Amino acid sequence: MTMTELYSTEEFERKYTYSGSDLGARWTREKTIFRLWAPTATDVKINLSESGHPEAEDIIEQIEMTPDVNGSWIAI
């Protein structure tokens, strides 16, 4: 089965449809919450870097995300 066929199944849609409106980074003075939708991932990490350029080797922190609802991942 191809990935396209997998994503198109009723079972996949029932289990992994995420209807929240909070994907991405949500910042407050107290904390930043990161959420992404990656239902086929087995491990997700956020790399925070000094420059923000993916080619640069200046990562200052790596944050592990944890699986959450409907195939989403979260880090607080």
CHARMM-style PDB file with segment names, atoms N, HN, CA, C and O in Angstrom:
ATOM      1  N   MET     1       0.845  -1.171   0.000  1.00  0.00      PROA
ATOM      2  CA  MET     1       0.000   0.000   0.000  1.00  0.00      PROA
ATOM      3  C   MET     1       0.898   1.244   0.000  1.00  0.00      PROA
ATOM      4  O   MET     1       1.853   1.327   0.772  1.00  0.00      PROA
ATOM      5  N   THR     2       0.587   2.193  -0.857  1.00  0.00      PROA
ATOM      6  HN  THR     2      -0.189   2.126  -1.484  1.00  0.00      PROA
ATOM      7  CA  THR     2       1.352   3.442  -0.906  1.00  0.00      PROA
ATOM      8  C   THR     2       0.869   4.384   0.192  1.00  0.00      PROA
ATOM      9  O   THR     2      -0.193   4.173   0.777  1.00  0.00      PROA
ATOM     10  N   MET     3       1.655   5.425   0.470  1.00  0.00      PROA
ATOM     11  HN  MET     3       2.519   5.596  -0.005  1.00  0.00      PROA
ATOM     12  CA  MET     3       1.251   6.407   1.491  1.00  0.00      PROA
ATOM     13  C   MET     3      -0.053   7.090   1.082  1.00  0.00      PROA
ATOM     14  O   MET     3      -0.912   7.334   1.929  1.00  0.00      PROA
ATOM     15  N   THR     4      -0.208   7.397  -0.187  1.00  0.00      PROA
ATOM     16  HN  THR     4       0.490   7.200  -0.876  1.00  0.00      PROA
ATOM     17  CA  THR     4      -1.442   8.037  -0.655  1.00  0.00      PROA
ATOM     18  C   THR     4      -2.639   7.145  -0.390  1.00  0.00      PROA
ATOM     19  O   THR     4      -3.681   7.619   0.061  1.00  0.00      PROA
ATOM     20  N   GLU     5      -2.497   5.854  -0.668  1.00  0.00      PROA
ATOM     21  HN  GLU     5      -1.650   5.469  -1.034  1.00  0.00      PROA
ATOM     22  CA  GLU     5      -3.593   4.917  -0.406  1.00  0.00      PROA
ATOM     23  C   GLU     5      -3.879   4.810   1.098  1.00  0.00      PROA
ATOM     24  O   GLU     5      -5.037   4.717   1.506  1.00  0.00      PROA
ATOM     25  N   LEU     6      -2.832   4.823   1.909  1.00  0.00      PROA
ATOM     26  HN  LEU     6      -1.892   4.898   1.578  1.00  0.00      PROA
ATOM     27  CA  LEU     6      -2.997   4.748   3.359  1.00  0.00      PROA
ATOM     28  C   LEU     6      -3.775   5.947   3.886  1.00  0.00      PROA
ATOM     29  O   LEU     6      -4.716   5.785   4.663  1.00  0.00      PROA
ATOM     30  N   TYR     7      -3.385   7.154   3.463  1.00  0.00      PROA
ATOM     31  HN  TYR     7      -2.621   7.285   2.832  1.00  0.00      PROA
ATOM     32  CA  TYR     7      -4.056   8.369   3.931  1.00  0.00      PROA
ATOM     33  C   TYR     7      -5.509   8.437   3.479  1.00  0.00      PROA
ATOM     34  O   TYR     7      -6.305   9.158   4.081  1.00  0.00      PROA
ATOM     35  N   SER     8      -5.863   7.712   2.444  1.00  0.00      PROA
ATOM     36  HN  SER     8      -5.217   7.127   1.955  1.00  0.00      PROA
ATOM     37  CA  SER     8      -7.212   7.794   1.880  1.00  0.00      PROA
ATOM     38  C   SER     8      -8.179   6.772   2.467  1.00  0.00      PROA
ATOM     39  O   SER     8      -9.334   6.718   2.042  1.00  0.00      PROA
ATOM     40  N   THR     9      -7.756   5.980   3.406  1.00  0.00      PROA
ATOM     41  HN  THR     9      -6.818   6.024   3.751  1.00  0.00      PROA
ATOM     42  CA  THR     9      -8.658   4.969   3.962  1.00  0.00      PROA
ATOM     43  C   THR     9      -9.569   5.582   5.018  1.00  0.00      PROA
ATOM     44  O   THR     9      -9.192   6.534   5.700  1.00  0.00      PROA
ATOM     45  N   GLU    10     -10.755   5.034   5.145  1.00  0.00      PROA
ATOM     46  HN  GLU    10     -11.061   4.260   4.591  1.00  0.00      PROA
ATOM     47  CA  GLU    10     -11.697   5.507   6.168  1.00  0.00      PROA
ATOM     48  C   GLU    10     -11.131   5.296   7.568  1.00  0.00      PROA
ATOM     49  O   GLU    10     -11.305   6.139   8.448  1.00  0.00      PROA
ATOM     50  N   GLU    11     -10.456   4.175   7.770  1.00  0.00      PROA
ATOM     51  HN  GLU    11     -10.314   3.490   7.055  1.00  0.00      PROA
ATOM     52  CA  GLU    11      -9.879   3.878   9.076  1.00  0.00      PROA
ATOM     53  C   GLU    11      -8.845   4.940   9.476  1.00  0.00      PROA
ATOM     54  O   GLU    11      -8.846   5.422  10.609  1.00  0.00      PROA
ATOM     55  N   PHE    12      -7.962   5.297   8.531  1.00  0.00      PROA
ATOM     56  HN  PHE    12      -7.961   4.905   7.611  1.00  0.00      PROA
ATOM     57  CA  PHE    12      -6.951   6.310   8.805  1.00  0.00      PROA
ATOM     58  C   PHE    12      -7.610   7.648   9.124  1.00  0.00      PROA
ATOM     59  O   PHE    12      -7.241   8.308  10.094  1.00  0.00      PROA
ATOM     60  N   GLU    13      -8.569   8.042   8.323  1.00  0.00      PROA
ATOM     61  HN  GLU    13      -8.869   7.505   7.534  1.00  0.00      PROA
ATOM     62  CA  GLU    13      -9.253   9.320   8.534  1.00  0.00      PROA
ATOM     63  C   GLU    13      -9.995   9.338   9.872  1.00  0.00      PROA
ATOM     64  O   GLU    13     -10.000  10.357  10.563  1.00  0.00      PROA
ATOM     65  N   ARG    14     -10.608   8.245  10.231  1.00  0.00      PROA
ATOM     66  HN  ARG    14     -10.604   7.417   9.669  1.00  0.00      PROA
ATOM     67  CA  ARG    14     -11.340   8.160  11.491  1.00  0.00      PROA
ATOM     68  C   ARG    14     -10.377   8.282  12.682  1.00  0.00      PROA
ATOM     69  O   ARG    14     -10.679   8.951  13.670  1.00  0.00      PROA
ATOM     70  N   LYS    15      -9.240   7.638  12.575  1.00  0.00      PROA
ATOM     71  HN  LYS    15      -8.994   7.094  11.772  1.00  0.00      PROA
ATOM     72  CA  LYS    15      -8.289   7.607  13.679  1.00  0.00      PROA
ATOM     73  C   LYS    15      -7.424   8.866  13.763  1.00  0.00      PROA
ATOM     74  O   LYS    15      -7.059   9.284  14.862  1.00  0.00      PROA
ATOM     75  N   TYR    16      -7.089   9.478  12.622  1.00  0.00      PROA
ATOM     76  HN  TYR    16      -7.385   9.138  11.730  1.00  0.00      PROA
ATOM     77  CA  TYR    16      -6.075  10.536  12.619  1.00  0.00      PROA
ATOM     78  C   TYR    16      -6.537  11.908  12.143  1.00  0.00      PROA
ATOM     79  O   TYR    16      -5.708  12.808  12.013  1.00  0.00      PROA
ATOM     80  N   THR    17      -7.818  12.103  11.880  1.00  0.00      PROA
ATOM     81  HN  THR    17      -8.491  11.372  11.986  1.00  0.00      PROA
ATOM     82  CA  THR    17      -8.248  13.446  11.491  1.00  0.00      PROA
ATOM     83  C   THR    17      -8.132  14.360  12.694  1.00  0.00      PROA
ATOM     84  O   THR    17      -8.735  14.115  13.738  1.00  0.00      PROA
ATOM     85  N   TYR    18      -7.355  15.411  12.537  1.00  0.00      PROA
ATOM     86  HN  TYR    18      -6.865  15.610  11.688  1.00  0.00      PROA
ATOM     87  CA  TYR    18      -7.153  16.373  13.621  1.00  0.00      PROA
ATOM     88  C   TYR    18      -7.899  17.645  13.256  1.00  0.00      PROA
ATOM     89  O   TYR    18      -7.609  18.267  12.233  1.00  0.00      PROA
ATOM     90  N   SER    19      -8.851  18.031  14.079  1.00  0.00      PROA
ATOM     91  HN  SER    19      -9.086  17.526  14.910  1.00  0.00      PROA
ATOM     92  CA  SER    19      -9.686  19.189  13.761  1.00  0.00      PROA
ATOM     93  C   SER    19      -9.372  20.403  14.631  1.00  0.00      PROA
ATOM     94  O   SER    19     -10.090  21.403  14.587  1.00  0.00      PROA
ATOM     95  N   GLY    20      -8.314  20.320  15.411  1.00  0.00      PROA
ATOM     96  HN  GLY    20      -7.731  19.508  15.447  1.00  0.00      PROA
ATOM     97  CA  GLY    20      -7.928  21.452  16.251  1.00  0.00      PROA
ATOM     98  C   GLY    20      -7.414  22.610  15.411  1.00  0.00      PROA
ATOM     99  O   GLY    20      -7.059  22.441  14.244  1.00  0.00      PROA
ATOM    100  N   SER    21      -7.379  23.774  16.015  1.00  0.00      PROA
ATOM    101  HN  SER    21      -7.667  23.911  16.962  1.00  0.00      PROA
ATOM    102  CA  SER    21      -6.881  24.964  15.305  1.00  0.00      PROA
ATOM    103  C   SER    21      -5.586  25.462  15.953  1.00  0.00      PROA
ATOM    104  O   SER    21      -5.275  26.651  15.888  1.00  0.00      PROA
ATOM    105  N   ASP    22      -4.841  24.559  16.572  1.00  0.00      PROA
ATOM    106  HN  ASP    22      -5.094  23.593  16.625  1.00  0.00      PROA
ATOM    107  CA  ASP    22      -3.660  24.963  17.322  1.00  0.00      PROA
ATOM    108  C   ASP    22      -2.356  24.353  16.820  1.00  0.00      PROA
ATOM    109  O   ASP    22      -1.415  24.191  17.597  1.00  0.00      PROA
ATOM    110  N   LEU    23      -2.283  24.010  15.530  1.00  0.00      PROA
ATOM    111  HN  LEU    23      -3.047  24.141  14.898  1.00  0.00      PROA
ATOM    112  CA  LEU    23      -1.038  23.484  14.984  1.00  0.00      PROA
ATOM    113  C   LEU    23      -0.028  24.622  14.838  1.00  0.00      PROA
ATOM    114  O   LEU    23      -0.395  25.761  14.550  1.00  0.00      PROA
ATOM    115  N   GLY    24       1.238  24.298  15.041  1.00  0.00      PROA
ATOM    116  HN  GLY    24       1.536  23.372  15.276  1.00  0.00      PROA
ATOM    117  CA  GLY    24       2.291  25.301  14.974  1.00  0.00      PROA
ATOM    118  C   GLY    24       2.765  25.661  16.367  1.00  0.00      PROA
ATOM    119  O   GLY    24       2.627  24.875  17.305  1.00  0.00      PROA
ATOM    120  N   ALA    25       3.324  26.857  16.496  1.00  0.00      PROA
ATOM    121  HN  ALA    25       3.436  27.496  15.734  1.00  0.00      PROA
ATOM    122  CA  ALA    25       3.818  27.334  17.792  1.00  0.00      PROA
ATOM    123  C   ALA    25       2.859  28.367  18.345  1.00  0.00      PROA
ATOM    124  O   ALA    25       2.441  29.284  17.637  1.00  0.00      PROA
ATOM    125  N   ARG    26       2.515  28.216  19.603  1.00  0.00      PROA
ATOM    126  HN  ARG    26       2.854  27.471  20.178  1.00  0.00      PROA
ATOM    127  CA  ARG    26       1.632  29.171  20.297  1.00  0.00      PROA
ATOM    128  C   ARG    26       2.401  29.710  21.492  1.00  0.00      PROA
ATOM    129  O   ARG    26       2.720  28.975  22.426  1.00  0.00      PROA
ATOM    130  N   TRP    27       2.692  30.996  21.449  1.00  0.00      PROA
ATOM    131  HN  TRP    27       2.433  31.593  20.690  1.00  0.00      PROA
ATOM    132  CA  TRP    27       3.532  31.643  22.445  1.00  0.00      PROA
ATOM    133  C   TRP    27       2.708  32.448  23.434  1.00  0.00      PROA
ATOM    134  O   TRP    27       1.777  33.158  23.052  1.00  0.00      PROA
ATOM    135  N   THR    28       3.059  32.330  24.708  1.00  0.00      PROA
ATOM    136  HN  THR    28       3.815  31.753  25.018  1.00  0.00      PROA
ATOM    137  CA  THR    28       2.568  33.233  25.757  1.00  0.00      PROA
ATOM    138  C   THR    28       3.792  33.631  26.574  1.00  0.00      PROA
ATOM    139  O   THR    28       4.880  33.095  26.365  1.00  0.00      PROA
ATOM    140  N   ARG    29       3.619  34.559  27.494  1.00  0.00      PROA
ATOM    141  HN  ARG    29       2.735  34.994  27.664  1.00  0.00      PROA
ATOM    142  CA  ARG    29       4.750  34.963  28.349  1.00  0.00      PROA
ATOM    143  C   ARG    29       5.249  33.806  29.206  1.00  0.00      PROA
ATOM    144  O   ARG    29       6.427  33.749  29.560  1.00  0.00      PROA
ATOM    145  N   GLU    30       4.349  32.887  29.536  1.00  0.00      PROA
ATOM    146  HN  GLU    30       3.392  32.933  29.249  1.00  0.00      PROA
ATOM    147  CA  GLU    30       4.706  31.774  30.421  1.00  0.00      PROA
ATOM    148  C   GLU    30       5.369  30.606  29.693  1.00  0.00      PROA
ATOM    149  O   GLU    30       6.246  29.944  30.248  1.00  0.00      PROA
ATOM    150  N   LYS    31       4.947  30.351  28.444  1.00  0.00      PROA
ATOM    151  HN  LYS    31       4.235  30.889  27.993  1.00  0.00      PROA
ATOM    152  CA  LYS    31       5.470  29.175  27.743  1.00  0.00      PROA
ATOM    153  C   LYS    31       5.151  29.248  26.251  1.00  0.00      PROA
ATOM    154  O   LYS    31       4.327  30.049  25.809  1.00  0.00      PROA
ATOM    155  N   THR    32       5.812  28.406  25.509  1.00  0.00      PROA
ATOM    156  HN  THR    32       6.481  27.756  25.869  1.00  0.00      PROA
ATOM    157  CA  THR    32       5.493  28.205  24.099  1.00  0.00      PROA
ATOM    158  C   THR    32       5.071  26.752  23.946  1.00  0.00      PROA
ATOM    159  O   THR    32       5.751  25.848  24.431  1.00  0.00      PROA
ATOM    160  N   ILE    33       3.955  26.530  23.276  1.00  0.00      PROA
ATOM    161  HN  ILE    33       3.403  27.265  22.882  1.00  0.00      PROA
ATOM    162  CA  ILE    33       3.463  25.175  23.011  1.00  0.00      PROA
ATOM    163  C   ILE    33       3.605  24.908  21.522  1.00  0.00      PROA
ATOM    164  O   ILE    33       3.122  25.683  20.697  1.00  0.00      PROA
ATOM    165  N   PHE    34       4.265  23.814  21.181  1.00  0.00      PROA
ATOM    166  HN  PHE    34       4.658  23.184  21.851  1.00  0.00      PROA
ATOM    167  CA  PHE    34       4.422  23.403  19.793  1.00  0.00      PROA
ATOM    168  C   PHE    34       3.514  22.209  19.545  1.00  0.00      PROA
ATOM    169  O   PHE    34       3.487  21.269  20.340  1.00  0.00      PROA
ATOM    170  N   ARG    35       2.771  22.243  18.444  1.00  0.00      PROA
ATOM    171  HN  ARG    35       2.793  23.007  17.799  1.00  0.00      PROA
ATOM    172  CA  ARG    35       1.959  21.088  18.056  1.00  0.00      PROA
ATOM    173  C   ARG    35       2.068  20.911  16.544  1.00  0.00      PROA
ATOM    174  O   ARG    35       1.978  21.874  15.782  1.00  0.00      PROA
ATOM    175  N   LEU    36       2.261  19.676  16.130  1.00  0.00      PROA
ATOM    176  HN  LEU    36       2.334  18.893  16.748  1.00  0.00      PROA
ATOM    177  CA  LEU    36       2.249  19.371  14.703  1.00  0.00      PROA
ATOM    178  C   LEU    36       1.482  18.090  14.463  1.00  0.00      PROA
ATOM    179  O   LEU    36       1.277  17.289  15.375  1.00  0.00      PROA
ATOM    180  N   TRP    37       1.061  17.907  13.229  1.00  0.00      PROA
ATOM    181  HN  TRP    37       1.227  18.557  12.488  1.00  0.00      PROA
ATOM    182  CA  TRP    37       0.319  16.705  12.840  1.00  0.00      PROA
ATOM    183  C   TRP    37       1.247  15.841  12.016  1.00  0.00      PROA
ATOM    184  O   TRP    37       1.635  16.224  10.912  1.00  0.00      PROA
ATOM    185  N   ALA    38       1.608  14.686  12.533  1.00  0.00      PROA
ATOM    186  HN  ALA    38       1.293  14.374  13.429  1.00  0.00      PROA
ATOM    187  CA  ALA    38       2.503  13.755  11.859  1.00  0.00      PROA
ATOM    188  C   ALA    38       2.133  12.342  12.276  1.00  0.00      PROA
ATOM    189  O   ALA    38       2.872  11.710  13.030  1.00  0.00      PROA
ATOM    190  N   PRO    39       0.995  11.833  11.797  1.00  0.00      PROA
ATOM    191  CA  PRO    39       0.479  10.551  12.295  1.00  0.00      PROA
ATOM    192  C   PRO    39       1.339   9.338  11.977  1.00  0.00      PROA
ATOM    193  O   PRO    39       1.199   8.310  12.641  1.00  0.00      PROA
ATOM    194  N   THR    40       2.211   9.415  11.000  1.00  0.00      PROA
ATOM    195  HN  THR    40       2.324  10.250  10.461  1.00  0.00      PROA
ATOM    196  CA  THR    40       3.039   8.253  10.683  1.00  0.00      PROA
ATOM    197  C   THR    40       4.425   8.340  11.316  1.00  0.00      PROA
ATOM    198  O   THR    40       5.233   7.426  11.148  1.00  0.00      PROA
ATOM    199  N   ALA    41       4.717   9.421  12.040  1.00  0.00      PROA
ATOM    200  HN  ALA    41       4.061  10.163  12.177  1.00  0.00      PROA
ATOM    201  CA  ALA    41       6.025   9.586  12.680  1.00  0.00      PROA
ATOM    202  C   ALA    41       6.161   8.648  13.871  1.00  0.00      PROA
ATOM    203  O   ALA    41       5.174   8.301  14.519  1.00  0.00      PROA
ATOM    204  N   THR    42       7.368   8.253  14.143  1.00  0.00      PROA
ATOM    205  HN  THR    42       8.170   8.535  13.616  1.00  0.00      PROA
ATOM    206  CA  THR    42       7.647   7.434  15.319  1.00  0.00      PROA
ATOM    207  C   THR    42       8.461   8.209  16.349  1.00  0.00      PROA
ATOM    208  O   THR    42       8.581   7.781  17.497  1.00  0.00      PROA
ATOM    209  N   ASP    43       9.022   9.354  15.940  1.00  0.00      PROA
ATOM    210  HN  ASP    43       8.924   9.701  15.008  1.00  0.00      PROA
ATOM    211  CA  ASP    43       9.846  10.174  16.816  1.00  0.00      PROA
ATOM    212  C   ASP    43       9.878  11.578  16.218  1.00  0.00      PROA
ATOM    213  O   ASP    43      10.106  11.736  15.019  1.00  0.00      PROA
ATOM    214  N   VAL    44       9.651  12.597  17.046  1.00  0.00      PROA
ATOM    215  HN  VAL    44       9.466  12.468  18.020  1.00  0.00      PROA
ATOM    216  CA  VAL    44       9.676  13.977  16.559  1.00  0.00      PROA
ATOM    217  C   VAL    44      10.481  14.826  17.533  1.00  0.00      PROA
ATOM    218  O   VAL    44      10.296  14.745  18.747  1.00  0.00      PROA
ATOM    219  N   LYS    45      11.378  15.644  16.983  1.00  0.00      PROA
ATOM    220  HN  LYS    45      11.528  15.710  15.996  1.00  0.00      PROA
ATOM    221  CA  LYS    45      12.183  16.554  17.786  1.00  0.00      PROA
ATOM    222  C   LYS    45      12.147  17.934  17.142  1.00  0.00      PROA
ATOM    223  O   LYS    45      12.088  18.060  15.919  1.00  0.00      PROA
ATOM    224  N   ILE    46      12.183  18.956  17.973  1.00  0.00      PROA
ATOM    225  HN  ILE    46      12.231  18.854  18.967  1.00  0.00      PROA
ATOM    226  CA  ILE    46      12.283  20.331  17.514  1.00  0.00      PROA
ATOM    227  C   ILE    46      13.723  20.771  17.733  1.00  0.00      PROA
ATOM    228  O   ILE    46      14.257  20.642  18.834  1.00  0.00      PROA
ATOM    229  N   ASN    47      14.347  21.288  16.689  1.00  0.00      PROA
ATOM    230  HN  ASN    47      13.914  21.393  15.794  1.00  0.00      PROA
ATOM    231  CA  ASN    47      15.692  21.826  16.818  1.00  0.00      PROA
ATOM    232  C   ASN    47      15.621  23.338  16.902  1.00  0.00      PROA
ATOM    233  O   ASN    47      15.179  23.995  15.959  1.00  0.00      PROA
ATOM    234  N   LEU    48      16.052  23.893  18.021  1.00  0.00      PROA
ATOM    235  HN  LEU    48      16.411  23.360  18.787  1.00  0.00      PROA
ATOM    236  CA  LEU    48      16.139  25.344  18.166  1.00  0.00      PROA
ATOM    237  C   LEU    48      17.582  25.735  17.880  1.00  0.00      PROA
ATOM    238  O   LEU    48      18.513  25.206  18.488  1.00  0.00      PROA
ATOM    239  N   SER    49      17.756  26.667  16.950  1.00  0.00      PROA
ATOM    240  HN  SER    49      17.000  27.097  16.456  1.00  0.00      PROA
ATOM    241  CA  SER    49      19.107  27.047  16.563  1.00  0.00      PROA
ATOM    242  C   SER    49      19.323  28.542  16.724  1.00  0.00      PROA
ATOM    243  O   SER    49      18.377  29.326  16.787  1.00  0.00      PROA
ATOM    244  N   GLU    50      20.574  28.905  16.789  1.00  0.00      PROA
ATOM    245  HN  GLU    50      21.342  28.268  16.738  1.00  0.00      PROA
ATOM    246  CA  GLU    50      20.949  30.308  16.938  1.00  0.00      PROA
ATOM    247  C   GLU    50      20.517  31.114  15.719  1.00  0.00      PROA
ATOM    248  O   GLU    50      19.967  32.205  15.868  1.00  0.00      PROA
ATOM    249  N   SER    51      20.754  30.600  14.523  1.00  0.00      PROA
ATOM    250  HN  SER    51      21.201  29.713  14.401  1.00  0.00      PROA
ATOM    251  CA  SER    51      20.496  31.367  13.297  1.00  0.00      PROA
ATOM    252  C   SER    51      19.114  31.131  12.701  1.00  0.00      PROA
ATOM    253  O   SER    51      18.567  32.013  12.040  1.00  0.00      PROA
ATOM    254  N   GLY    52      18.548  29.952  12.927  1.00  0.00      PROA
ATOM    255  HN  GLY    52      18.993  29.235  13.464  1.00  0.00      PROA
ATOM    256  CA  GLY    52      17.278  29.612  12.296  1.00  0.00      PROA
ATOM    257  C   GLY    52      17.428  29.034  10.904  1.00  0.00      PROA
ATOM    258  O   GLY    52      16.428  28.744  10.249  1.00  0.00      PROA
ATOM    259  N   HSD    53      18.653  28.862  10.439  1.00  0.00      PROA
ATOM    260  HN  HSD    53      19.466  29.098  10.971  1.00  0.00      PROA
ATOM    261  CA  HSD    53      18.903  28.291   9.118  1.00  0.00      PROA
ATOM    262  C   HSD    53      19.135  26.789   9.241  1.00  0.00      PROA
ATOM    263  O   HSD    53      19.971  26.357  10.036  1.00  0.00      PROA
ATOM    264  N   PRO    54      18.399  25.977   8.454  1.00  0.00      PROA
ATOM    265  CA  PRO    54      18.535  24.520   8.597  1.00  0.00      PROA
ATOM    266  C   PRO    54      19.922  23.999   8.236  1.00  0.00      PROA
ATOM    267  O   PRO    54      20.320  22.940   8.720  1.00  0.00      PROA
ATOM    268  N   GLU    55      20.666  24.717   7.399  1.00  0.00      PROA
ATOM    269  HN  GLU    55      20.343  25.578   7.006  1.00  0.00      PROA
ATOM    270  CA  GLU    55      22.003  24.242   7.001  1.00  0.00      PROA
ATOM    271  C   GLU    55      23.058  24.534   8.059  1.00  0.00      PROA
ATOM    272  O   GLU    55      24.091  23.866   8.106  1.00  0.00      PROA
ATOM    273  N   ALA    56      22.808  25.519   8.902  1.00  0.00      PROA
ATOM    274  HN  ALA    56      21.969  26.061   8.863  1.00  0.00      PROA
ATOM    275  CA  ALA    56      23.788  25.903   9.916  1.00  0.00      PROA
ATOM    276  C   ALA    56      23.867  24.846  11.004  1.00  0.00      PROA
ATOM    277  O   ALA    56      22.878  24.192  11.333  1.00  0.00      PROA
ATOM    278  N   GLU    57      25.045  24.694  11.547  1.00  0.00      PROA
ATOM    279  HN  GLU    57      25.849  25.225  11.280  1.00  0.00      PROA
ATOM    280  CA  GLU    57      25.251  23.729  12.631  1.00  0.00      PROA
ATOM    281  C   GLU    57      25.337  24.478  13.956  1.00  0.00      PROA
ATOM    282  O   GLU    57      26.361  24.456  14.639  1.00  0.00      PROA
ATOM    283  N   ASP    58      24.219  25.150  14.306  1.00  0.00      PROA
ATOM    284  HN  ASP    58      23.387  25.168  13.751  1.00  0.00      PROA
ATOM    285  CA  ASP    58      24.221  25.968  15.513  1.00  0.00      PROA
ATOM    286  C   ASP    58      23.007  25.688  16.394  1.00  0.00      PROA
ATOM    287  O   ASP    58      22.392  26.605  16.940  1.00  0.00      PROA
ATOM    288  N   ILE    59      22.673  24.404  16.522  1.00  0.00      PROA
ATOM    289  HN  ILE    59      23.172  23.659  16.079  1.00  0.00      PROA
ATOM    290  CA  ILE    59      21.552  24.007  17.381  1.00  0.00      PROA
ATOM    291  C   ILE    59      21.902  24.313  18.830  1.00  0.00      PROA
ATOM    292  O   ILE    59      22.960  23.918  19.322  1.00  0.00      PROA
ATOM    293  N   ILE    60      20.999  25.023  19.512  1.00  0.00      PROA
ATOM    294  HN  ILE    60      20.140  25.344  19.112  1.00  0.00      PROA
ATOM    295  CA  ILE    60      21.235  25.341  20.916  1.00  0.00      PROA
ATOM    296  C   ILE    60      20.396  24.476  21.856  1.00  0.00      PROA
ATOM    297  O   ILE    60      20.712  24.337  23.038  1.00  0.00      PROA
ATOM    298  N   GLU    61      19.324  23.898  21.315  1.00  0.00      PROA
ATOM    299  HN  GLU    61      19.067  24.011  20.355  1.00  0.00      PROA
ATOM    300  CA  GLU    61      18.491  23.003  22.126  1.00  0.00      PROA
ATOM    301  C   GLU    61      17.672  22.099  21.211  1.00  0.00      PROA
ATOM    302  O   GLU    61      17.235  22.510  20.135  1.00  0.00      PROA
ATOM    303  N   GLN    62      17.476  20.876  21.654  1.00  0.00      PROA
ATOM    304  HN  GLN    62      17.830  20.543  22.528  1.00  0.00      PROA
ATOM    305  CA  GLN    62      16.624  19.929  20.935  1.00  0.00      PROA
ATOM    306  C   GLN    62      15.523  19.490  21.896  1.00  0.00      PROA
ATOM    307  O   GLN    62      15.796  19.031  23.005  1.00  0.00      PROA
ATOM    308  N   ILE    63      14.275  19.637  21.453  1.00  0.00      PROA
ATOM    309  HN  ILE    63      14.053  20.010  20.552  1.00  0.00      PROA
ATOM    310  CA  ILE    63      13.126  19.334  22.309  1.00  0.00      PROA
ATOM    311  C   ILE    63      12.394  18.120  21.758  1.00  0.00      PROA
ATOM    312  O   ILE    63      11.998  18.099  20.593  1.00  0.00      PROA
ATOM    313  N   GLU    64      12.219  17.113  22.601  1.00  0.00      PROA
ATOM    314  HN  GLU    64      12.541  17.131  23.547  1.00  0.00      PROA
ATOM    315  CA  GLU    64      11.461  15.919  22.221  1.00  0.00      PROA
ATOM    316  C   GLU    64       9.969  16.238  22.257  1.00  0.00      PROA
ATOM    317  O   GLU    64       9.490  16.854  23.208  1.00  0.00      PROA
ATOM    318  N   MET    65       9.247  15.830  21.244  1.00  0.00      PROA
ATOM    319  HN  MET    65       9.636  15.329  20.471  1.00  0.00      PROA
ATOM    320  CA  MET    65       7.793  15.977  21.243  1.00  0.00      PROA
ATOM    321  C   MET    65       7.185  14.638  21.648  1.00  0.00      PROA
ATOM    322  O   MET    65       7.787  13.585  21.440  1.00  0.00      PROA
ATOM    323  N   THR    66       5.997  14.686  22.222  1.00  0.00      PROA
ATOM    324  HN  THR    66       5.508  15.542  22.392  1.00  0.00      PROA
ATOM    325  CA  THR    66       5.319  13.459  22.620  1.00  0.00      PROA
ATOM    326  C   THR    66       4.049  13.286  21.798  1.00  0.00      PROA
ATOM    327  O   THR    66       3.393  14.271  21.458  1.00  0.00      PROA
ATOM    328  N   PRO    67       3.694  12.037  21.472  1.00  0.00      PROA
ATOM    329  CA  PRO    67       2.468  11.804  20.715  1.00  0.00      PROA
ATOM    330  C   PRO    67       1.259  12.272  21.511  1.00  0.00      PROA
ATOM    331  O   PRO    67       1.216  12.138  22.734  1.00  0.00      PROA
ATOM    332  N   ASP    68       0.282  12.818  20.808  1.00  0.00      PROA
ATOM    333  HN  ASP    68       0.317  12.927  19.814  1.00  0.00      PROA
ATOM    334  CA  ASP    68      -0.925  13.316  21.456  1.00  0.00      PROA
ATOM    335  C   ASP    68      -2.124  12.849  20.636  1.00  0.00      PROA
ATOM    336  O   ASP    68      -2.052  11.798  19.999  1.00  0.00      PROA
ATOM    337  N   VAL    69      -3.184  13.573  20.634  1.00  0.00      PROA
ATOM    338  HN  VAL    69      -3.243  14.427  21.151  1.00  0.00      PROA
ATOM    339  CA  VAL    69      -4.446  13.140  20.027  1.00  0.00      PROA
ATOM    340  C   VAL    69      -4.412  13.158  18.509  1.00  0.00      PROA
ATOM    341  O   VAL    69      -3.810  14.041  17.898  1.00  0.00      PROA
ATOM    342  N   ASN    70      -5.070  12.167  17.904  1.00  0.00      PROA
ATOM    343  HN  ASN    70      -5.560  11.450  18.400  1.00  0.00      PROA
ATOM    344  CA  ASN    70      -5.324  12.080  16.467  1.00  0.00      PROA
ATOM    345  C   ASN    70      -4.088  12.268  15.600  1.00  0.00      PROA
ATOM    346  O   ASN    70      -4.148  12.935  14.567  1.00  0.00      PROA
ATOM    347  N   GLY    71      -2.977  11.689  16.009  1.00  0.00      PROA
ATOM    348  HN  GLY    71      -2.929  11.147  16.848  1.00  0.00      PROA
ATOM    349  CA  GLY    71      -1.776  11.753  15.199  1.00  0.00      PROA
ATOM    350  C   GLY    71      -0.973  13.043  15.365  1.00  0.00      PROA
ATOM    351  O   GLY    71      -0.015  13.285  14.631  1.00  0.00      PROA
ATOM    352  N   SER    72      -1.370  13.863  16.329  1.00  0.00      PROA
ATOM    353  HN  SER    72      -2.149  13.667  16.925  1.00  0.00      PROA
ATOM    354  CA  SER    72      -0.618  15.088  16.574  1.00  0.00      PROA
ATOM    355  C   SER    72       0.473  14.815  17.602  1.00  0.00      PROA
ATOM    356  O   SER    72       0.417  13.839  18.349  1.00  0.00      PROA
ATOM    357  N   TRP    73       1.461  15.697  17.622  1.00  0.00      PROA
ATOM    358  HN  TRP    73       1.506  16.490  17.015  1.00  0.00      PROA
ATOM    359  CA  TRP    73       2.562  15.639  18.575  1.00  0.00      PROA
ATOM    360  C   TRP    73       2.626  16.974  19.280  1.00  0.00      PROA
ATOM    361  O   TRP    73       2.279  18.000  18.695  1.00  0.00      PROA
ATOM    362  N   ILE    74       3.072  16.977  20.553  1.00  0.00      PROA
ATOM    363  HN  ILE    74       3.353  16.143  21.028  1.00  0.00      PROA
ATOM    364  CA  ILE    74       3.077  18.209  21.326  1.00  0.00      PROA
ATOM    365  C   ILE    74       4.368  18.313  22.154  1.00  0.00      PROA
ATOM    366  O   ILE    74       4.925  17.315  22.611  1.00  0.00      PROA
ATOM    367  N   ALA    75       4.815  19.562  22.324  1.00  0.00      PROA
ATOM    368  HN  ALA    75       4.363  20.372  21.952  1.00  0.00      PROA
ATOM    369  CA  ALA    75       5.921  19.864  23.243  1.00  0.00      PROA
ATOM    370  C   ALA    75       5.565  21.160  23.944  1.00  0.00      PROA
ATOM    371  O   ALA    75       5.157  22.134  23.312  1.00  0.00      PROA
ATOM    372  N   ILE    76       5.724  21.160  25.251  1.00  0.00      PROA
ATOM    373  HN  ILE    76       6.056  20.369  25.765  1.00  0.00      PROA
ATOM    374  CA  ILE    76       5.385  22.335  26.061  1.00  0.00      PROA
ATOM    375  C   ILE    76       6.641  22.819  26.769  1.00  0.00      PROA
ATOM    376  OT1 ILE    76       6.593  23.802  27.509  1.00  0.00      PROA
TER     377      ILE     76
END
